[in-house]
């Protein structure tokens, strides 16, 4: 369900945003809605009751150091696999 929203924004910002939306083939409303969705998704935290029972049992089973860099380990393993 869509609901109207009134915003007070400087004219120059609205013009710039409209031009940007037009370049992207979107309406300004779509642009704002997508931005709000992005904010909502990034703020949403997965609650334990949203996980399957199997995953809930696995949660917290592995402990790593606070300075563990999983990207570095992943890159090393991928390099090994692909001979880099």
N, C-alpha and C positions, 0 to 999 in steps of 0.2 A: 504494500500500500504506500503510495507516495503522498507526502504532505508538503505544503508550501512552507518556505522558510524565507524570512526577510532579513537581509544583512545590510549593514551600513559599512561601505568600503569606499575608499578614495576613488574618484573618477578615473584617474590615470591607471590605477591598479586594475580596475574593471576592464578598461580598454585593452590593456596588455593581456589580461587573462582571456578575454574574448578572442583576441587575435591568436593567442596560443591554442585555444580550444579549436578554432577554425582550422589552423594548420594541422592539428591532429585529427580532424574530422569528427569532433565531438561537440556537444553543446556545453555551454558553461555549467549548466546544471549537472550534466554527467561528470564533468571534470571535478566539481566540488563533491559530488556524491562519492566518486572513486577515492578522493583524498580522505574523506571521512571514513570510508570503509578501511582504508589502509591504517588509519589511526586506531580504529576499533580492533582490527586484527592484531596489531602490534601490542595492544594493551591487554588482550585476552590471554589469560593464563590457563593452561590445561589443568583441570582439577583431577585429583586421583580417581574420583568416581566416573570420570569420562573415559577412563582407560579400561581395556578389557581385563578380566581377572588374571589372565596369564601375564600381561604386561605389568599389572599392579604388583605381582609377586616378584618380578625382576627388578622393579624400581629400587635403586639404591644399593644393589648387590655389588657393584664395582666401585671401589674407592680409588681415586687418583689424586696426585699432588695438585695443589692449587695453581701451580705454574705449568701444568701439563698442556702441551700445545698439540691438539689432535690434528690440526691441519699439517703440521710439520711431519708427524708420524704418517699420515695418509700420503703425503707427497713422497716420502721415503719408500713406502711400500709400493706405490704406483711406479716409481722409478725402477725398483727391483723387478717388477713384473714386466715392464716394457723395455728393460735394458738401457736405461738412460743414465 
